[in-house]
């Protein structure tokens, strides 16, 4: 689904909570069990967790009746470049490809991790913006967030969800143009993400 698929203009959702990564110079991404060799999935998990903790009391899942109407939406212009790089290097070397790389190459995998942890049971959607501005990391993140908010407005406006956790995430590049790869420390410092918890009310 893209913004062009949502049809007529929708009322912009109301933001109940927001979070970002990084939020300070000392931020480091914690590792996430089941995800390896790339900072993208820990980035999505961390910013989503920060936002959800500002809405619900962690780590308990939210009320099941409310959770059934909460969607989660991930937008990224660049996607998980760290996993793509790791897969390409494994294939090129002729070595064994870790099965987890195939699992985490689908962006729904990390959204499934978040929904299972918090008990969210609404729609799960991943999108990529058609336009990314001038090509800088900030432009890509802004384009991803704009696309995500348009689709979130459609989900709420069409009655598919009452609330949506919106995540826009962009994996940066290290000096030399390589996609950031580590889940902590080096590489993670080049990534950025924003999460918004929105409602139509």
C-alpha positions as CSV (number, residue, x, y, z in Angstrom):
1,X,0.0,0.0,0.0
2,X,1.2,3.5,-0.8
3,X,-0.2,7.0,-0.3
4,X,-1.6,6.9,-3.8
5,X,-3.7,3.9,-2.8
6,X,-5.5,5.6,0.1
7,X,-7.9,7.5,-2.2
8,X,-9.5,10.8,-1.0
9,X,-7.7,13.0,1.5
10,X,-8.1,12.0,5.1
11,X,-8.2,13.9,8.3
12,X,-4.8,13.9,9.9
13,X,-4.6,11.6,12.9
14,X,-4.1,13.1,16.3
15,X,-0.8,12.2,17.9
16,X,-1.0,10.8,21.5
17,X,2.7,10.0,22.0
18,X,6.0,10.2,20.1
19,X,9.5,8.9,20.4
20,X,12.7,9.1,18.4
21,X,16.0,7.5,18.0
22,X,18.5,8.7,19.0
23,X,17.1,11.0,21.7
24,X,20.6,11.7,23.2
25,X,24.3,11.4,22.4
26,X,24.6,8.3,24.7
27,X,21.9,6.3,23.0
28,X,22.9,2.7,22.0
29,X,20.6,0.1,20.4
30,X,20.1,-3.0,22.5
31,X,20.3,-6.3,20.8
32,X,17.0,-8.0,20.0
33,X,16.8,-11.8,20.4
34,X,16.3,-13.5,17.0
35,X,17.7,-10.6,14.9
36,X,21.4,-10.5,13.9
37,X,24.0,-8.6,12.0
38,X,21.9,-5.5,11.3
39,X,20.9,-2.5,13.3
40,X,17.6,-2.0,11.4
41,X,15.4,-4.4,13.4
42,X,16.8,-3.2,16.8
43,X,16.2,0.3,15.7
44,X,12.5,-0.4,14.9
45,X,12.0,-2.2,18.2
46,X,13.7,0.4,20.3
47,X,11.7,3.4,18.9
48,X,8.5,1.5,19.0
49,X,9.1,0.4,22.6
50,X,9.9,4.0,23.6
51,X,6.6,5.2,22.1
52,X,4.4,2.5,23.5
53,X,5.9,2.9,27.0
54,X,4.6,6.5,26.8
55,X,1.0,5.2,26.2
56,X,0.9,2.0,28.2
57,X,2.4,0.7,31.4
58,X,5.3,-1.6,30.4
59,X,5.9,-4.4,30.0
60,X,2.3,-5.5,30.3
61,X,0.3,-5.8,27.0
62,X,-2.5,-3.3,26.6
63,X,-6.1,-4.2,27.2
64,X,-7.1,-6.9,24.6
65,X,-10.3,-5.1,23.5
66,X,-8.3,-2.0,22.8
67,X,-5.4,-3.9,21.3
68,X,-7.6,-5.5,18.8
69,X,-8.1,-2.1,17.2
70,X,-4.5,-1.0,17.3
71,X,-2.5,-1.3,14.0
72,X,1.2,-1.0,13.5
73,X,2.8,0.6,10.4
74,X,6.4,0.7,9.3
75,X,7.7,3.0,6.6
76,X,11.2,3.0,5.3
77,X,12.7,4.4,2.1
78,X,16.0,2.4,2.4
79,X,14.7,-0.7,4.3
80,X,17.0,-3.1,6.1
81,X,20.2,-2.5,4.2
82,X,22.3,-4.2,6.8
83,X,20.5,-7.5,6.3
84,X,20.7,-7.1,2.5
85,X,24.4,-6.5,2.7
86,X,25.0,-9.5,5.1
87,X,23.0,-11.8,2.8
88,X,24.9,-10.6,-0.3
89,X,28.3,-11.1,1.4
90,X,27.3,-14.6,2.6
91,X,26.2,-15.6,-0.9
92,X,29.3,-14.1,-2.6
93,X,31.7,-15.8,-0.2
94,X,30.0,-19.2,-0.7
95,X,29.6,-19.6,3.0
96,X,26.6,-20.8,4.9
97,X,23.8,-18.2,5.1
98,X,22.4,-17.9,8.6
99,X,18.7,-18.8,8.5
100,X,17.8,-15.8,10.7
101,X,18.9,-13.5,7.9
102,X,16.1,-14.9,5.7
103,X,13.6,-14.5,8.6
104,X,14.5,-10.9,9.3
105,X,14.7,-9.9,5.7
106,X,10.9,-9.6,5.8
107,X,10.0,-6.4,7.6
108,X,6.9,-8.0,9.0
109,X,9.1,-10.1,11.2
110,X,10.2,-7.2,13.4
111,X,6.6,-5.9,13.5
112,X,5.5,-9.3,14.7
113,X,8.0,-9.1,17.5
114,X,6.5,-5.8,18.7
115,X,2.9,-6.9,18.3
116,X,3.6,-10.1,20.2
117,X,5.3,-8.3,23.1
118,X,2.5,-5.7,23.4
119,X,-0.5,-7.8,22.4
120,X,-1.4,-5.6,19.5
121,X,-3.9,-7.3,17.1
122,X,-4.8,-4.7,14.5
123,X,-3.5,-4.4,10.9
124,X,0.2,-4.8,10.2
125,X,1.4,-2.7,7.3
126,X,4.8,-1.9,5.7
127,X,5.3,0.8,3.1
128,X,8.1,2.5,1.2
129,X,7.8,6.1,-0.1
130,X,8.0,6.6,-3.8
131,X,9.8,9.9,-3.3
132,X,12.7,10.5,-0.8
133,X,13.5,14.2,-1.3
134,X,17.0,15.2,-2.0
135,X,18.4,11.9,-0.8
136,X,19.8,12.8,2.6
137,X,19.0,10.7,5.6
138,X,16.8,13.4,7.1
139,X,14.9,13.7,3.7
140,X,14.3,10.0,3.6
141,X,13.0,9.8,7.2
142,X,10.7,12.8,6.5
143,X,9.3,11.1,3.4
144,X,8.8,7.8,5.2
145,X,7.0,9.5,8.0
146,X,4.8,11.5,5.6
147,X,3.9,8.3,3.7
148,X,3.2,6.4,7.0
149,X,0.9,9.1,8.3
150,X,-1.1,9.1,5.1
151,X,-1.6,5.3,5.3
152,X,-2.4,5.5,9.0
153,X,-5.1,8.1,8.3
154,X,-6.6,5.7,5.7
155,X,-6.6,2.8,8.1
156,X,-8.4,4.8,10.7
157,X,-10.7,6.6,8.2
158,X,-11.7,3.3,6.7
159,X,-12.5,1.7,10.1
160,X,-9.6,-0.8,10.0
161,X,-8.1,0.5,13.2
162,X,-8.9,3.0,15.9
163,X,-5.3,3.7,16.7
164,X,-2.0,3.1,14.9
165,X,1.6,2.9,16.0
166,X,3.5,4.6,13.2
167,X,7.2,3.9,12.8
168,X,9.5,5.5,10.2
169,X,13.0,4.2,10.3
170,X,16.1,4.7,8.1
171,X,19.4,2.9,8.4
172,X,22.3,5.2,7.8
173,X,25.6,4.6,6.1
174,X,29.1,4.4,7.5
175,X,31.9,6.5,6.0
176,X,32.5,5.1,2.6
177,X,28.9,4.5,1.8
178,X,28.4,1.0,3.5
179,X,25.1,0.4,5.1
180,X,25.3,0.5,8.9
181,X,25.3,-3.1,10.1
182,X,25.9,-3.6,13.8
183,X,23.0,-3.8,16.3
184,X,25.0,-1.7,18.8
185,X,27.8,0.8,18.8
186,X,29.4,1.4,15.4
187,X,26.8,1.6,12.6
188,X,23.9,2.1,15.0
189,X,25.1,5.7,15.4
190,X,24.2,6.5,11.8
191,X,20.6,5.3,12.1
192,X,17.5,7.4,12.9
193,X,13.8,6.7,13.5
194,X,10.6,8.3,14.7
195,X,7.5,6.6,16.2
196,X,4.1,8.1,16.7
197,X,1.1,6.7,18.4
198,X,-1.9,8.2,16.7
199,X,-5.7,8.1,16.9
200,X,-8.6,9.4,14.8
201,X,-10.5,10.8,17.8
